[in-house]
Amino acid sequence: MNEVMMDALVVGLTMVLVEIVKKIAAMRMSEDDIKRIVIPLSVFIIAGVLNVGMCFVFTPEVAWRDALFEGLRWGAVAGGVFGIGKAALGKS
């Protein structure tokens, strides 16, 4: 699989899965706790795990630590893309 495709897939899936986590957390936590704790943690954890898993399947020669680092980096990108989208829609 193309590296750019993998990166885009990690970012997109991270955004979708974080929204699912956010909906589940909304049943149990306050909105402030979700914004301060759940969203930042889930973005990095999900992106890191997704990237490690995808590298394990598609590019097994990549070390898991390098894949985790890239996943964390793409998690930060996913968070930024989501924030920019909310700002553009006037929801932030």
Residue pairs with C-beta under 8 A, 6 or more apart in sequence:
1 54
1 58
1 59
6 51
6 54
6 55
6 58
6 59
7 70
7 74
9 54
10 47
10 50
10 51
10 54
10 71
10 74
10 78
11 47
11 74
11 77
11 78
11 81
13 46
13 50
14 43
14 46
14 47
14 50
14 74
14 75
14 78
15 78
15 81
15 82
17 42
17 46
17 50
18 39
18 42
18 43
18 46
18 78
18 82
21 38
21 42
21 46
22 34
22 38
22 39
22 42
25 34
25 38
26 34
29 38
39 79
40 79
43 75
43 76
43 78
43 79
44 72
44 75
44 76
46 75
47 71
47 72
47 74
47 75
47 78
48 68
48 71
48 72
48 75
49 71
50 71
51 67
51 68
51 70
51 71
51 74
52 64
52 67
52 68
52 71
54 67
55 62
55 64
55 66
55 67
55 70
56 64
56 67
83 92
86 92
